[in-house]
Each structure stands twice: as structure tokens, then as C-alpha cells.
């Protein structure tokens, strides 16, 4: 894919206003769906409250986002039984290209890409599960059993042959990766190698007032970050805890929901609104 990489940063406390695990799971499902709809390459979950240990919420969100991104036919292999997955059944299907709906061998086509997991080693290479009725042969042995791989089908017949591929080689959207940020949001902005950093906030420029300037920089950027604040505190307040100013850390602070009719806009609502606007204007 010859386009820039789009990352979004979401706070650990995004689910703090949702007490029950079922509702937390549903909210995380909305976040994952929004990311997939607008072809987000990376979801960064960052700690946003230095007064609290947020490791539990961060790990919880990362687990469910990773589970949702994983093709259904690989989930039992790659995820062990976990109480945090109790309500995973309500997660919406992503229906992305790497989540094929057919599990029949006869529907496989030479050249198509599949996600797979190494099942066992054999004389000629590795047997991998690619979600059809029979395993495929990967004529390499450098991957461990249980390893998830992106694969391309090179032969369909009595034996299915595949070759290892890079996600970057796939000519269509191939899901998101989840990154757990160990440092503060301010450090993420300082340390991250982003060409364009956009903060969404109610106290910011109306999007249309800066759309042309963002567009100019967007078109020349390889890595774009769009960041979102927490339910109870915006990004201005989050970086103030570090003695920093948001305007000095990002390229743009943007209000993507001007003239809102509600007192607050939830993070998942701002996520959908912002990515939709960016998609229309910048074809992200």
C-alpha cells in the first residue's frame, strides 16, 4: 500500500465511565469498528491519569482490540480462556478484507492474502491454518509453532502452498495493530516519529478554518497521528499534568464537532466524527 500510516491515540480512561464489562466490551467494539472503517493502521492506548495505576484498563482495552482484529478462525488458537473475554461474543464483526467469510478451500484463489498461524513442522516446511478446510504448506521453517503470519496463496490444488508476506505488501486495508504506550501522552508526542500530529479538542480551531492547512501537511506526511482526550478531561488538561502546553506539542488542535448540541461528546463519538471528516477531506 502506497499511502501514509494513520495512527490514533486513545486514553486508558476511555472506558472509565462504563462500569460493567459488557458495556466496556461494547464500547471497545465501537472503537475497533471505527478504526477499521476508516483504515486506521495503529491504535495507541496511552495512560492519561498519572494519579492512578491504569495498567489494568490499558491491558483490557489492548486485549479486546487485538481479539477483535484477529480473524475469527484464528482466535481459539491465539487466545487462551480469559475472564476479560467473557463478553467478547458481542463484539461486532470487522468484515475487513483479512476477515474472509468463506472457509471453503474451493473459494481460495492464487494470489490472495490470508492471515494464518503455524500449526506444525513437517519435512517440507510448516503447516499453517489459513481458515479453510485443509492446512496450507509454507516451504520455510524459520517460524515457530503458534506464530501468526500474513501469507499469500501461490498454489491451490491437492496441496495448498503459501508464501510469507509483509502486511505492507497487501494492496488493500489489512487491519490495525495495537500499541500499548508505556509513557505519558506528552512523551508519546515528543518521542513518536509522526510527520503530522492532530489533537481533537472542544477548545480548538473549527475544522473548516484550518482544513486547507491540515490538507497541505497531510498530503506530504508519511505518518499521521490523531489524538483523543478522556471522558472527564481533554487533551489540554492531560498534558498540563506534565507541565506542557498542547499547542506546543502538536501541529493542530481541532474541534471536529463545532456547535455541538450536547454538553459533552464521548470519545467514541468524537472518533467517528473526526475520522469521517478526515476521510472526506483528505481521503485518508
KAPE-V839478 format. One record per pair of residues at least 24 apart in sequence whose C-alpha atoms are under 7 Angstrom apart, sorted by the first residue. I is the first residue (numbers start at 0). J is the second residue. Records with the same first field share a line. If there is no record, write none. Layout:
I=J, J
This chain:
0=167, 168, 169, 170, 171
3=220, 221, 222
4=40, 221, 222, 223
5=39, 40, 41, 222, 223, 224
6=39, 40, 41, 42, 223, 224, 225
7=41, 42, 43, 224, 225, 226
8=42, 43, 44, 45, 225, 226, 227
9=43, 44, 45, 226, 227, 228
10=44, 45, 46, 47, 228, 229
11=44, 45, 46, 47, 53, 56, 57
12=47, 229
13=229, 230, 266
21=86
24=86, 87, 90
25=89, 90
27=60, 64
28=90, 91
29=267
30=267
31=64
32=93
33=271
35=93, 174
37=274, 278
38=172
39=175
40=174, 175, 176
41=175, 176, 177
42=175, 176, 177, 178
43=177, 178, 179, 180
44=178, 179, 180
45=179, 180, 183, 184
46=183, 184
47=183, 184, 237
59=83
61=177
65=177
68=174, 175
70=97, 98
72=130
95=174
96=172, 173
97=173
102=130, 131, 132
103=131, 132
104=131, 132
109=152, 153, 154, 155
110=151, 152, 153
111=151, 152
112=150, 151, 152
113=149, 150, 151
114=148, 149, 150
115=147, 148, 149, 150
116=145, 146, 147, 148
117=143, 144, 145, 146, 147
118=144, 145
119=144
135=159, 160, 161
136=160, 161
137=161, 162
184=238
185=238
188=248
193=222, 223, 224
194=220, 221, 222, 223
195=220, 222, 223, 224, 250
196=223, 224, 225, 249, 250, 251
197=224, 225, 226, 249, 250, 251, 252
198=225, 226, 227, 249, 251, 252, 253
199=226, 227, 252, 253, 254, 255
200=233, 234, 252, 253, 254
201=254
202=254
203=252, 253, 254
204=252, 253, 254
205=253, 254, 255, 257
206=253, 254, 255
214=281
227=266
228=266
229=266
230=265, 266
